[in-house]
Amino acid sequence: MLFRTAYSPPFGLFNGHLETIYPALFRKVRGVNYTHTDLDTPDGDFLELAWERSAGKADTLAIISHGLEGNVERTYVKGMVKRFVAGGWHALAWNYRGCGTRMNRLPRFYHSGATDDLHTVIAHALSLQIYQKIVLVGFSLGGNLTLKYLGEQAGKLSTHLKGAVVFSAPVHLSSCSTKLCATSNWVYSEKFKQTLRKKVRTKAKLMPQDINPTWLNKVRTLKDFDTYYTAPLHGFASAEDYYEKCSSLYSLPAIDLPALLVNAENDPLLAPPCFPIEIAEKHPFFHLEITRKGGHCGFSRAQDGFYWSENRAFQWATEI
């Protein structure tokens, strides 16, 4: 199903860049009380989990996946956590490999299609035998990851997993990589490259036999980073092979649980293929909500102390 929603941003945020940057720089989210635990992965690594159970006893859980170079401390994650807890749910945010408080054990990092780690987190939550209803929430890269997972696991998912809602998801990675390399997006590209380079150097000191830091001299764009690091470290033939195999766009037709994708037309990081209108119009489970404004993981108009995206996600989660 296709929705077109008349979302309007706060006064002064008059373009997609401001809507994207302002909340990332200036928003503060207080009152989130995480309990941190580690979760071992089947391949001998670990993931860092951040639980918020301040709502007391609950049988409903939101599992929240962050964006590229994000973590559980980002305000868009904590804002979403706080919204679900305020509604009486538990929330579980998680750090991808290398995005937490310490470097992961194996040469691999994380990437846009690493659904095995999301599966490990979901399986762990289910193993607790507490939650009768689990909903997935994803931002940006985490949104692509979430939709890809639902498509891959169609027909095999637990009946306790009820659906998902994702925001600003680059469901077609190749076109988004090209857009991110545009001059108009240099501020985002440089920020991502800065933190990714730091992680490579850190891991190279720990695993010099597996990571070659000198290749960083060849990295001018994020596609270069995917060429020299993301693709070879994770078994892809090239950056384009990685993009093609990990784009959730191709998994959408298989989804068999209610899934909502919310993307803004003025998102500076999304390319036209990230608005799969034709699929949504014919699909019984995949829903696309397009807003004219919103930026990338912005949607910062507040109501009752929460951003529009947070209220929208909670509304969707309670309805499905």
Stockholm file with secondary structure:
# STOCKHOLM 1.0

chainA/1-320         MLFRTAYSPPFGLFNGHLETIYPALFRKVRGVNYTHTDLDTPDGDFLELAWERSAGKADTLAIISHGLEGNVERTYVKGMVKRFVAGGWHALAWNYRGCGTRMNRLPRFYHSGATDDLHTVIAHALSLQIYQKIVLVGFSLGGNLTLKYLGEQAGKLSTHLKGAVVFSAPVHLSSCSTKLCATSNWVYSEKFKQTLRKKVRTKAKLMPQDINPTWLNKVRTLKDFDTYYTAPLHGFASAEDYYEKCSSLYSLPAIDLPALLVNAENDPLLAPPCFPIEIAEKHPFFHLEITRKGGHCGFSRAQDGFYWSENRAFQWATEI
#=GR chainA/1-320 SS CEEEECCCCCTTCCSHHHHHHHHHHHCCCCCCCCEEEEEECTTSCEEEEEEECTTCSCSEEEEEECCTTCCTTSHHHHHHHHHHHHTTCEEEEEECTTSSSSCCSSSCCCCTTCHHHHHHHHHHHHHTTCCSEEEEEEETHHHHHHHHHHHHTTTTSCTTEEEEEEESCCSSHHHHHHHHTSGGGHHHHHHHHHHHHHHHHHHHHHCTTTCCGGGGGGCCSHHHHIIIIIHHHTTCSSHHHHHHHHCGGGTGGGCCSCEEEEEETTCTTCCGGGCCHHHHHHCSSEEEEEESSCTTTTCCCEETTEEHHHHHHHHHHHHC
#=GC SS_cons         CEEEECCCCCTTCCSHHHHHHHHHHHCCCCCCCCEEEEEECTTSCEEEEEEECTTCSCSEEEEEECCTTCCTTSHHHHHHHHHHHHTTCEEEEEECTTSSSSCCSSSCCCCTTCHHHHHHHHHHHHHTTCCSEEEEEEETHHHHHHHHHHHHTTTTSCTTEEEEEEESCCSSHHHHHHHHTSGGGHHHHHHHHHHHHHHHHHHHHHCTTTCCGGGGGGCCSHHHHIIIIIHHHTTCSSHHHHHHHHCGGGTGGGCCSCEEEEEETTCTTCCGGGCCHHHHHHCSSEEEEEESSCTTTTCCCEETTEEHHHHHHHHHHHHC
//
